[in-house]
Amino acid sequence: MNRPLYTLALTASLVIAATQVQADDSAPKPVPSKHQLMKDCMAKQKASDGGMPKEDMKKNCKDVTQTEEQNDKVEHAAEQSADAPKN
């Protein structure tokens, strides 16, 4: 007789837990450092095995890193302006 009650309680707690997990996704993601971006880019360049000299890979990765850094700044500024109260 108590079994349907336990099932209902378990289902309700799972729904509440899923709602809480979904709400945490709205937290801002940390911005990777320039060093980490460069490291990731170099790893991708090496993995693609394009046969490029290391200096050319570094140059390409510097360009990519600068672009990603600028995009993050623009995105961060847009988020702040959206969060700012409007009078």
C-alpha positions as CSV (number, residue, x, y, z in Angstrom):
1,M,0.0,0.0,0.0
2,N,2.9,2.4,0.7
3,R,4.6,1.5,-2.6
4,P,2.7,4.1,-4.8
5,L,3.6,6.7,-2.2
6,Y,7.3,5.9,-2.4
7,T,7.2,5.9,-6.2
8,L,5.5,9.3,-6.2
9,A,8.1,10.7,-3.8
10,L,11.0,9.3,-5.8
11,T,9.6,10.7,-9.0
12,A,9.1,14.1,-7.5
13,S,12.6,14.2,-6.1
14,L,14.1,13.2,-9.5
15,V,12.1,16.0,-11.2
16,I,13.3,18.5,-8.6
17,A,16.9,17.4,-9.0
18,A,16.7,17.6,-12.8
19,T,15.4,21.1,-12.5
20,Q,18.3,22.1,-10.3
21,V,20.9,20.7,-12.6
22,Q,19.3,22.5,-15.6
23,A,19.4,25.8,-13.7
24,D,23.1,25.5,-13.1
25,D,23.8,25.5,-16.8
26,S,23.2,29.3,-16.9
27,A,26.3,30.0,-14.9
28,P,29.0,31.9,-17.0
29,K,31.7,29.6,-18.3
30,P,35.3,30.4,-17.3
31,V,37.3,32.1,-20.0
32,P,40.4,30.1,-20.8
33,S,43.8,31.8,-20.5
34,K,45.7,32.9,-23.6
35,H,48.3,30.2,-22.7
36,Q,45.7,27.5,-22.6
37,L,44.2,28.7,-25.9
38,M,47.6,28.6,-27.5
39,K,48.3,25.1,-26.1
40,D,45.0,23.7,-27.4
41,C,45.6,25.3,-30.8
42,M,49.1,23.8,-31.1
43,A,47.8,20.4,-30.2
44,K,45.1,20.6,-32.9
45,Q,47.7,21.8,-35.5
46,K,50.0,18.9,-34.6
47,A,47.1,16.4,-34.7
48,S,46.0,17.5,-38.1
49,D,49.6,16.7,-39.4
50,G,49.5,19.3,-42.1
51,G,53.3,19.2,-42.5
52,M,53.6,22.8,-41.5
53,P,56.8,24.1,-39.9
54,K,56.5,24.8,-36.2
55,E,56.9,28.5,-36.7
56,D,54.0,28.7,-39.1
57,M,51.8,26.7,-36.7
58,K,52.7,29.2,-33.9
59,K,51.8,32.1,-36.2
60,N,48.5,30.6,-37.1
61,C,47.8,29.8,-33.4
62,K,48.6,33.4,-32.4
63,D,46.1,34.7,-34.9
64,V,43.5,32.2,-33.7
65,T,44.2,33.0,-30.0
66,Q,43.8,36.8,-30.6
67,T,40.6,36.3,-32.5
68,E,39.1,34.0,-29.8
69,E,40.2,36.4,-27.1
70,Q,38.5,39.3,-28.9
71,N,35.4,37.3,-29.3
72,D,35.3,36.5,-25.6
73,K,35.7,40.1,-24.7
74,V,32.8,41.1,-27.1
75,E,30.6,38.3,-25.7
76,H,31.4,39.3,-22.1
77,A,30.5,42.9,-22.8
78,A,27.3,41.9,-24.5
79,E,26.3,39.8,-21.5
80,Q,27.1,42.6,-19.1
81,S,25.0,45.1,-21.1
82,A,22.1,42.6,-21.2
83,D,22.3,42.1,-17.4
84,A,22.5,45.9,-16.7
85,P,19.2,47.4,-15.4
86,K,17.4,49.6,-17.9
87,N,16.0,52.9,-16.7
